Each structure stands twice: as structure tokens, then as C-alpha cells.
Amino acid sequence: MQQQMNTQQHAMMAQPPEMISTKDALYLTDALSWNLLTMKKAHFFASQCQDQEIKQAIERVGQMHQRHYQQLLHQLQPSAHMQ
């Protein structure tokens, strides 16, 4: 029973739904905000860092959050679902 519940919780949709709930919209807004803020903070901290290895690691973190932000924006555009 527990395994069946875990499988259902982690099932991925092939395509986003046509409409999203208010709760989902609020979650997406939060996710966009978190990624944008983390991206900005990473950029700031990388610019303050003297150690090149640490600076590059922080920059990679910022780039990862930028990609996540862009992916969310792309999925929210109506034209992304028409293809």
C-alpha cells in the first residue's frame, strides 16, 4: 500500500494541465521568486569571493537557478503548450 502511494506521488505528467489551481499558481509564483532571489544572491556572493574555485562553484549554483527560472517561465507561456 505504501509503495503504491509513493508511486502515485512521484508520477510525472506528460504535459502540464490546461488550467492550474490558485494553490498551484501561488506555488509557481513562490518557485519563480525563490529561483530569482537565489540567482541574484549567488551573483552577488560570487562577485565578492576571492577564491576562484569557490567563486566558480557559486556561479554554477546561480546558473542552475537561472535555468530553473527560465524553465518555469517557458512552461507558463501559452505558446509552449501548443507545440
Phi and psi restraints in degrees (range 20) as a CNS / XPLOR table:
assign (resid 1 and name C) (resid 2 and name N)
       (resid 2 and name CA) (resid 2 and name C) 1.0 -61.9 20.0 2
assign (resid 2 and name N) (resid 2 and name CA)
       (resid 2 and name C) (resid 3 and name N) 1.0 -40.6 20.0 2
assign (resid 2 and name C) (resid 3 and name N)
       (resid 3 and name CA) (resid 3 and name C) 1.0 -63.7 20.0 2
assign (resid 3 and name N) (resid 3 and name CA)
       (resid 3 and name C) (resid 4 and name N) 1.0 -39.7 20.0 2
assign (resid 3 and name C) (resid 4 and name N)
       (resid 4 and name CA) (resid 4 and name C) 1.0 -63.4 20.0 2
assign (resid 4 and name N) (resid 4 and name CA)
       (resid 4 and name C) (resid 5 and name N) 1.0 -40.9 20.0 2
assign (resid 4 and name C) (resid 5 and name N)
       (resid 5 and name CA) (resid 5 and name C) 1.0 -64.9 20.0 2
assign (resid 5 and name N) (resid 5 and name CA)
       (resid 5 and name C) (resid 6 and name N) 1.0 -42.1 20.0 2
assign (resid 5 and name C) (resid 6 and name N)
       (resid 6 and name CA) (resid 6 and name C) 1.0 -62.6 20.0 2
assign (resid 6 and name N) (resid 6 and name CA)
       (resid 6 and name C) (resid 7 and name N) 1.0 -39.6 20.0 2
assign (resid 6 and name C) (resid 7 and name N)
       (resid 7 and name CA) (resid 7 and name C) 1.0 -63.5 20.0 2
assign (resid 7 and name N) (resid 7 and name CA)
       (resid 7 and name C) (resid 8 and name N) 1.0 -42.6 20.0 2
assign (resid 7 and name C) (resid 8 and name N)
       (resid 8 and name CA) (resid 8 and name C) 1.0 -67.5 20.0 2
assign (resid 8 and name N) (resid 8 and name CA)
       (resid 8 and name C) (resid 9 and name N) 1.0 -36.1 20.0 2
assign (resid 8 and name C) (resid 9 and name N)
       (resid 9 and name CA) (resid 9 and name C) 1.0 -68.2 20.0 2
assign (resid 9 and name N) (resid 9 and name CA)
       (resid 9 and name C) (resid 10 and name N) 1.0 -29.0 20.0 2
assign (resid 9 and name C) (resid 10 and name N)
       (resid 10 and name CA) (resid 10 and name C) 1.0 -103.3 20.0 2
assign (resid 10 and name N) (resid 10 and name CA)
       (resid 10 and name C) (resid 11 and name N) 1.0 7.2 20.0 2
assign (resid 10 and name C) (resid 11 and name N)
       (resid 11 and name CA) (resid 11 and name C) 1.0 -67.7 20.0 2
assign (resid 11 and name N) (resid 11 and name CA)
       (resid 11 and name C) (resid 12 and name N) 1.0 137.2 20.0 2
assign (resid 11 and name C) (resid 12 and name N)
       (resid 12 and name CA) (resid 12 and name C) 1.0 -102.8 20.0 2
assign (resid 12 and name N) (resid 12 and name CA)
       (resid 12 and name C) (resid 13 and name N) 1.0 142.8 20.0 2
assign (resid 12 and name C) (resid 13 and name N)
       (resid 13 and name CA) (resid 13 and name C) 1.0 -78.9 20.0 2
assign (resid 13 and name N) (resid 13 and name CA)
       (resid 13 and name C) (resid 14 and name N) 1.0 143.1 20.0 2
assign (resid 13 and name C) (resid 14 and name N)
       (resid 14 and name CA) (resid 14 and name C) 1.0 -69.9 20.0 2
assign (resid 14 and name N) (resid 14 and name CA)
       (resid 14 and name C) (resid 15 and name N) 1.0 -29.7 20.0 2
assign (resid 14 and name C) (resid 15 and name N)
       (resid 15 and name CA) (resid 15 and name C) 1.0 -147.4 20.0 2
assign (resid 15 and name N) (resid 15 and name CA)
       (resid 15 and name C) (resid 16 and name N) 1.0 145.4 20.0 2
assign (resid 15 and name C) (resid 16 and name N)
       (resid 16 and name CA) (resid 16 and name C) 1.0 -63.4 20.0 2
assign (resid 16 and name N) (resid 16 and name CA)
       (resid 16 and name C) (resid 17 and name N) 1.0 152.4 20.0 2
assign (resid 16 and name C) (resid 17 and name N)
       (resid 17 and name CA) (resid 17 and name C) 1.0 -67.2 20.0 2
assign (resid 17 and name N) (resid 17 and name CA)
       (resid 17 and name C) (resid 18 and name N) 1.0 158.0 20.0 2
assign (resid 17 and name C) (resid 18 and name N)
       (resid 18 and name CA) (resid 18 and name C) 1.0 -61.3 20.0 2
assign (resid 18 and name N) (resid 18 and name CA)
       (resid 18 and name C) (resid 19 and name N) 1.0 -41.1 20.0 2
assign (resid 18 and name C) (resid 19 and name N)
       (resid 19 and name CA) (resid 19 and name C) 1.0 -125.8 20.0 2
assign (resid 19 and name N) (resid 19 and name CA)
       (resid 19 and name C) (resid 20 and name N) 1.0 148.8 20.0 2
assign (resid 19 and name C) (resid 20 and name N)
       (resid 20 and name CA) (resid 20 and name C) 1.0 -117.7 20.0 2
assign (resid 20 and name N) (resid 20 and name CA)
       (resid 20 and name C) (resid 21 and name N) 1.0 153.7 20.0 2
assign (resid 20 and name C) (resid 21 and name N)
       (resid 21 and name CA) (resid 21 and name C) 1.0 -74.5 20.0 2
assign (resid 21 and name N) (resid 21 and name CA)
       (resid 21 and name C) (resid 22 and name N) 1.0 165.8 20.0 2
assign (resid 21 and name C) (resid 22 and name N)
       (resid 22 and name CA) (resid 22 and name C) 1.0 -60.1 20.0 2
assign (resid 22 and name N) (resid 22 and name CA)
       (resid 22 and name C) (resid 23 and name N) 1.0 -41.0 20.0 2
assign (resid 22 and name C) (resid 23 and name N)
       (resid 23 and name CA) (resid 23 and name C) 1.0 -61.5 20.0 2
assign (resid 23 and name N) (resid 23 and name CA)
       (resid 23 and name C) (resid 24 and name N) 1.0 -43.6 20.0 2
assign (resid 23 and name C) (resid 24 and name N)
       (resid 24 and name CA) (resid 24 and name C) 1.0 -64.3 20.0 2
assign (resid 24 and name N) (resid 24 and name CA)
       (resid 24 and name C) (resid 25 and name N) 1.0 -40.7 20.0 2
assign (resid 24 and name C) (resid 25 and name N)
       (resid 25 and name CA) (resid 25 and name C) 1.0 -62.8 20.0 2
assign (resid 25 and name N) (resid 25 and name CA)
       (resid 25 and name C) (resid 26 and name N) 1.0 -41.1 20.0 2
assign (resid 25 and name C) (resid 26 and name N)
       (resid 26 and name CA) (resid 26 and name C) 1.0 -66.1 20.0 2
assign (resid 26 and name N) (resid 26 and name CA)
       (resid 26 and name C) (resid 27 and name N) 1.0 -39.0 20.0 2
assign (resid 26 and name C) (resid 27 and name N)
       (resid 27 and name CA) (resid 27 and name C) 1.0 -63.5 20.0 2
assign (resid 27 and name N) (resid 27 and name CA)
       (resid 27 and name C) (resid 28 and name N) 1.0 -43.7 20.0 2
assign (resid 27 and name C) (resid 28 and name N)
       (resid 28 and name CA) (resid 28 and name C) 1.0 -63.5 20.0 2
assign (resid 28 and name N) (resid 28 and name CA)
       (resid 28 and name C) (resid 29 and name N) 1.0 -39.6 20.0 2
assign (resid 28 and name C) (resid 29 and name N)
       (resid 29 and name CA) (resid 29 and name C) 1.0 -60.8 20.0 2
assign (resid 29 and name N) (resid 29 and name CA)
       (resid 29 and name C) (resid 30 and name N) 1.0 -44.6 20.0 2
assign (resid 29 and name C) (resid 30 and name N)
       (resid 30 and name CA) (resid 30 and name C) 1.0 -62.2 20.0 2
assign (resid 30 and name N) (resid 30 and name CA)
       (resid 30 and name C) (resid 31 and name N) 1.0 -44.8 20.0 2
assign (resid 30 and name C) (resid 31 and name N)
       (resid 31 and name CA) (resid 31 and name C) 1.0 -61.9 20.0 2
assign (resid 31 and name N) (resid 31 and name CA)
       (resid 31 and name C) (resid 32 and name N) 1.0 -42.0 20.0 2
assign (resid 31 and name C) (resid 32 and name N)
       (resid 32 and name CA) (resid 32 and name C) 1.0 -62.3 20.0 2
assign (resid 32 and name N) (resid 32 and name CA)
       (resid 32 and name C) (resid 33 and name N) 1.0 -45.0 20.0 2
assign (resid 32 and name C) (resid 33 and name N)
       (resid 33 and name CA) (resid 33 and name C) 1.0 -62.7 20.0 2
assign (resid 33 and name N) (resid 33 and name CA)
       (resid 33 and name C) (resid 34 and name N) 1.0 -44.0 20.0 2
assign (resid 33 and name C) (resid 34 and name N)
       (resid 34 and name CA) (resid 34 and name C) 1.0 -62.0 20.0 2
assign (resid 34 and name N) (resid 34 and name CA)
       (resid 34 and name C) (resid 35 and name N) 1.0 -45.3 20.0 2
assign (resid 34 and name C) (resid 35 and name N)
       (resid 35 and name CA) (resid 35 and name C) 1.0 -66.2 20.0 2
assign (resid 35 and name N) (resid 35 and name CA)
       (resid 35 and name C) (resid 36 and name N) 1.0 -41.5 20.0 2
assign (resid 35 and name C) (resid 36 and name N)
       (resid 36 and name CA) (resid 36 and name C) 1.0 -64.2 20.0 2
assign (resid 36 and name N) (resid 36 and name CA)
       (resid 36 and name C) (resid 37 and name N) 1.0 -45.8 20.0 2
assign (resid 36 and name C) (resid 37 and name N)
       (resid 37 and name CA) (resid 37 and name C) 1.0 -63.3 20.0 2
assign (resid 37 and name N) (resid 37 and name CA)
       (resid 37 and name C) (resid 38 and name N) 1.0 -44.1 20.0 2
assign (resid 37 and name C) (resid 38 and name N)
       (resid 38 and name CA) (resid 38 and name C) 1.0 -64.1 20.0 2
assign (resid 38 and name N) (resid 38 and name CA)
       (resid 38 and name C) (resid 39 and name N) 1.0 -39.6 20.0 2
assign (resid 38 and name C) (resid 39 and name N)
       (resid 39 and name CA) (resid 39 and name C) 1.0 -61.3 20.0 2
assign (resid 39 and name N) (resid 39 and name CA)
       (resid 39 and name C) (resid 40 and name N) 1.0 -45.6 20.0 2
assign (resid 39 and name C) (resid 40 and name N)
       (resid 40 and name CA) (resid 40 and name C) 1.0 -65.2 20.0 2
assign (resid 40 and name N) (resid 40 and name CA)
       (resid 40 and name C) (resid 41 and name N) 1.0 -42.8 20.0 2
assign (resid 40 and name C) (resid 41 and name N)
       (resid 41 and name CA) (resid 41 and name C) 1.0 -64.4 20.0 2
assign (resid 41 and name N) (resid 41 and name CA)
       (resid 41 and name C) (resid 42 and name N) 1.0 -41.7 20.0 2
assign (resid 41 and name C) (resid 42 and name N)
       (resid 42 and name CA) (resid 42 and name C) 1.0 -61.8 20.0 2
assign (resid 42 and name N) (resid 42 and name CA)
       (resid 42 and name C) (resid 43 and name N) 1.0 -42.5 20.0 2
assign (resid 42 and name C) (resid 43 and name N)
       (resid 43 and name CA) (resid 43 and name C) 1.0 -61.2 20.0 2
assign (resid 43 and name N) (resid 43 and name CA)
       (resid 43 and name C) (resid 44 and name N) 1.0 -45.2 20.0 2
assign (resid 43 and name C) (resid 44 and name N)
       (resid 44 and name CA) (resid 44 and name C) 1.0 -62.1 20.0 2
assign (resid 44 and name N) (resid 44 and name CA)
       (resid 44 and name C) (resid 45 and name N) 1.0 -50.3 20.0 2
assign (resid 44 and name C) (resid 45 and name N)
       (resid 45 and name CA) (resid 45 and name C) 1.0 -66.1 20.0 2
assign (resid 45 and name N) (resid 45 and name CA)
       (resid 45 and name C) (resid 46 and name N) 1.0 -35.3 20.0 2
assign (resid 45 and name C) (resid 46 and name N)
       (resid 46 and name CA) (resid 46 and name C) 1.0 -62.9 20.0 2
assign (resid 46 and name N) (resid 46 and name CA)
       (resid 46 and name C) (resid 47 and name N) 1.0 -38.2 20.0 2
assign (resid 46 and name C) (resid 47 and name N)
       (resid 47 and name CA) (resid 47 and name C) 1.0 -69.0 20.0 2
assign (resid 47 and name N) (resid 47 and name CA)
       (resid 47 and name C) (resid 48 and name N) 1.0 -22.1 20.0 2
assign (resid 47 and name C) (resid 48 and name N)
       (resid 48 and name CA) (resid 48 and name C) 1.0 -91.5 20.0 2
assign (resid 48 and name N) (resid 48 and name CA)
       (resid 48 and name C) (resid 49 and name N) 1.0 -10.7 20.0 2
assign (resid 48 and name C) (resid 49 and name N)
       (resid 49 and name CA) (resid 49 and name C) 1.0 -85.0 20.0 2
assign (resid 49 and name N) (resid 49 and name CA)
       (resid 49 and name C) (resid 50 and name N) 1.0 136.5 20.0 2
assign (resid 49 and name C) (resid 50 and name N)
       (resid 50 and name CA) (resid 50 and name C) 1.0 -92.7 20.0 2
assign (resid 50 and name N) (resid 50 and name CA)
       (resid 50 and name C) (resid 51 and name N) 1.0 -33.8 20.0 2
assign (resid 50 and name C) (resid 51 and name N)
       (resid 51 and name CA) (resid 51 and name C) 1.0 -76.5 20.0 2
assign (resid 51 and name N) (resid 51 and name CA)
       (resid 51 and name C) (resid 52 and name N) 1.0 116.4 20.0 2
assign (resid 51 and name C) (resid 52 and name N)
       (resid 52 and name CA) (resid 52 and name C) 1.0 -63.0 20.0 2
assign (resid 52 and name N) (resid 52 and name CA)
       (resid 52 and name C) (resid 53 and name N) 1.0 -36.9 20.0 2
assign (resid 52 and name C) (resid 53 and name N)
       (resid 53 and name CA) (resid 53 and name C) 1.0 -65.3 20.0 2
assign (resid 53 and name N) (resid 53 and name CA)
       (resid 53 and name C) (resid 54 and name N) 1.0 -44.1 20.0 2
assign (resid 53 and name C) (resid 54 and name N)
       (resid 54 and name CA) (resid 54 and name C) 1.0 -68.5 20.0 2
assign (resid 54 and name N) (resid 54 and name CA)
       (resid 54 and name C) (resid 55 and name N) 1.0 -41.1 20.0 2
assign (resid 54 and name C) (resid 55 and name N)
       (resid 55 and name CA) (resid 55 and name C) 1.0 -57.1 20.0 2
assign (resid 55 and name N) (resid 55 and name CA)
       (resid 55 and name C) (resid 56 and name N) 1.0 -46.1 20.0 2
assign (resid 55 and name C) (resid 56 and name N)
       (resid 56 and name CA) (resid 56 and name C) 1.0 -64.7 20.0 2
assign (resid 56 and name N) (resid 56 and name CA)
       (resid 56 and name C) (resid 57 and name N) 1.0 -38.0 20.0 2
assign (resid 56 and name C) (resid 57 and name N)
       (resid 57 and name CA) (resid 57 and name C) 1.0 -64.5 20.0 2
assign (resid 57 and name N) (resid 57 and name CA)
       (resid 57 and name C) (resid 58 and name N) 1.0 -42.8 20.0 2
assign (resid 57 and name C) (resid 58 and name N)
       (resid 58 and name CA) (resid 58 and name C) 1.0 -65.0 20.0 2
assign (resid 58 and name N) (resid 58 and name CA)
       (resid 58 and name C) (resid 59 and name N) 1.0 -40.5 20.0 2
assign (resid 58 and name C) (resid 59 and name N)
       (resid 59 and name CA) (resid 59 and name C) 1.0 -62.3 20.0 2
assign (resid 59 and name N) (resid 59 and name CA)
       (resid 59 and name C) (resid 60 and name N) 1.0 -38.8 20.0 2
assign (resid 59 and name C) (resid 60 and name N)
       (resid 60 and name CA) (resid 60 and name C) 1.0 -63.6 20.0 2
assign (resid 60 and name N) (resid 60 and name CA)
       (resid 60 and name C) (resid 61 and name N) 1.0 -39.0 20.0 2
assign (resid 60 and name C) (resid 61 and name N)
       (resid 61 and name CA) (resid 61 and name C) 1.0 -61.9 20.0 2
assign (resid 61 and name N) (resid 61 and name CA)
       (resid 61 and name C) (resid 62 and name N) 1.0 -45.6 20.0 2
assign (resid 61 and name C) (resid 62 and name N)
       (resid 62 and name CA) (resid 62 and name C) 1.0 -61.1 20.0 2
assign (resid 62 and name N) (resid 62 and name CA)
       (resid 62 and name C) (resid 63 and name N) 1.0 -41.3 20.0 2
assign (resid 62 and name C) (resid 63 and name N)
       (resid 63 and name CA) (resid 63 and name C) 1.0 -65.9 20.0 2
assign (resid 63 and name N) (resid 63 and name CA)
       (resid 63 and name C) (resid 64 and name N) 1.0 -37.5 20.0 2
assign (resid 63 and name C) (resid 64 and name N)
       (resid 64 and name CA) (resid 64 and name C) 1.0 -62.4 20.0 2
assign (resid 64 and name N) (resid 64 and name CA)
       (resid 64 and name C) (resid 65 and name N) 1.0 -43.9 20.0 2
assign (resid 64 and name C) (resid 65 and name N)
       (resid 65 and name CA) (resid 65 and name C) 1.0 -69.3 20.0 2
assign (resid 65 and name N) (resid 65 and name CA)
       (resid 65 and name C) (resid 66 and name N) 1.0 -31.4 20.0 2
assign (resid 65 and name C) (resid 66 and name N)
       (resid 66 and name CA) (resid 66 and name C) 1.0 -65.5 20.0 2
assign (resid 66 and name N) (resid 66 and name CA)
       (resid 66 and name C) (resid 67 and name N) 1.0 -42.3 20.0 2
assign (resid 66 and name C) (resid 67 and name N)
       (resid 67 and name CA) (resid 67 and name C) 1.0 -61.6 20.0 2
assign (resid 67 and name N) (resid 67 and name CA)
       (resid 67 and name C) (resid 68 and name N) 1.0 -43.2 20.0 2
assign (resid 67 and name C) (resid 68 and name N)
       (resid 68 and name CA) (resid 68 and name C) 1.0 -62.3 20.0 2
assign (resid 68 and name N) (resid 68 and name CA)
       (resid 68 and name C) (resid 69 and name N) 1.0 -42.8 20.0 2
assign (resid 68 and name C) (resid 69 and name N)
       (resid 69 and name CA) (resid 69 and name C) 1.0 -59.1 20.0 2
assign (resid 69 and name N) (resid 69 and name CA)
       (resid 69 and name C) (resid 70 and name N) 1.0 -47.8 20.0 2
assign (resid 69 and name C) (resid 70 and name N)
       (resid 70 and name CA) (resid 70 and name C) 1.0 -63.8 20.0 2
assign (resid 70 and name N) (resid 70 and name CA)
       (resid 70 and name C) (resid 71 and name N) 1.0 -39.8 20.0 2
assign (resid 70 and name C) (resid 71 and name N)
       (resid 71 and name CA) (resid 71 and name C) 1.0 -63.3 20.0 2
assign (resid 71 and name N) (resid 71 and name CA)
       (resid 71 and name C) (resid 72 and name N) 1.0 -42.1 20.0 2
assign (resid 71 and name C) (resid 72 and name N)
       (resid 72 and name CA) (resid 72 and name C) 1.0 -63.4 20.0 2
assign (resid 72 and name N) (resid 72 and name CA)
       (resid 72 and name C) (resid 73 and name N) 1.0 -45.5 20.0 2
assign (resid 72 and name C) (resid 73 and name N)
       (resid 73 and name CA) (resid 73 and name C) 1.0 -59.7 20.0 2
assign (resid 73 and name N) (resid 73 and name CA)
       (resid 73 and name C) (resid 74 and name N) 1.0 -43.2 20.0 2
assign (resid 73 and name C) (resid 74 and name N)
       (resid 74 and name CA) (resid 74 and name C) 1.0 -60.5 20.0 2
assign (resid 74 and name N) (resid 74 and name CA)
       (resid 74 and name C) (resid 75 and name N) 1.0 -43.4 20.0 2
assign (resid 74 and name C) (resid 75 and name N)
       (resid 75 and name CA) (resid 75 and name C) 1.0 -68.6 20.0 2
assign (resid 75 and name N) (resid 75 and name CA)
       (resid 75 and name C) (resid 76 and name N) 1.0 -24.5 20.0 2
assign (resid 75 and name C) (resid 76 and name N)
       (resid 76 and name CA) (resid 76 and name C) 1.0 -84.6 20.0 2
assign (resid 76 and name N) (resid 76 and name CA)
       (resid 76 and name C) (resid 77 and name N) 1.0 -12.4 20.0 2
assign (resid 76 and name C) (resid 77 and name N)
       (resid 77 and name CA) (resid 77 and name C) 1.0 -78.2 20.0 2
assign (resid 77 and name N) (resid 77 and name CA)
       (resid 77 and name C) (resid 78 and name N) 1.0 129.8 20.0 2
assign (resid 77 and name C) (resid 78 and name N)
       (resid 78 and name CA) (resid 78 and name C) 1.0 -56.1 20.0 2
assign (resid 78 and name N) (resid 78 and name CA)
       (resid 78 and name C) (resid 79 and name N) 1.0 -35.1 20.0 2
assign (resid 78 and name C) (resid 79 and name N)
       (resid 79 and name CA) (resid 79 and name C) 1.0 -67.4 20.0 2
assign (resid 79 and name N) (resid 79 and name CA)
       (resid 79 and name C) (resid 80 and name N) 1.0 -21.8 20.0 2
assign (resid 79 and name C) (resid 80 and name N)
       (resid 80 and name CA) (resid 80 and name C) 1.0 -66.9 20.0 2
assign (resid 80 and name N) (resid 80 and name CA)
       (resid 80 and name C) (resid 81 and name N) 1.0 -25.8 20.0 2
assign (resid 80 and name C) (resid 81 and name N)
       (resid 81 and name CA) (resid 81 and name C) 1.0 -92.7 20.0 2
assign (resid 81 and name N) (resid 81 and name CA)
       (resid 81 and name C) (resid 82 and name N) 1.0 -7.7 20.0 2
assign (resid 81 and name C) (resid 82 and name N)
       (resid 82 and name CA) (resid 82 and name C) 1.0 -89.5 20.0 2
assign (resid 82 and name N) (resid 82 and name CA)
       (resid 82 and name C) (resid 83 and name N) 1.0 -10.0 20.0 2
